[in-house]
Amino acid sequence: MLESIVNKGGSIKPTHLMYKSNLAHGQMQLYLEELVSKELVEKIKKGDYDYITITNKGYEFAHKLKEMKEFEKAFGL
């Protein structure tokens, strides 16, 4: 989910996040609440629309996760 938000410039509508993450609505809500509680994302309102925005902490986490995946791939783990 974090990668999907980053790829959309750091902010995404909930419905778009659901489709980009290939999740059912209920699953997305559970994961989203977890991300909000850990302060990796926040829900904001822009005009008439709700958006999910990644926080600095979320960017850092996504970056570290990407580094770990690259390390794993480089060493065939």
C-alpha positions, 0 to 999 in steps of 0.5 A: 500500500505504501508503494502505491501511495508513493508511486502516486506522488504521496497522496491517493484517493482511497478507492484508487488505493484499493484498486492499486493495492489489489485489495477488497474494501474490508482488507484495505480498511484494516490495513489502512487503520494499522498504517494510520495508527503507526503514523505511516499515513494520514487521512486528509480532506482536499476539497470534497474528496478524502485522500490518504497521504504518506507521512515522512515516517511512511516515506522512510519506512518504504525506503528502508523496505525497498533497500531490504528487498534489493539486498535480499535480491542481490544475495539471493536470499 
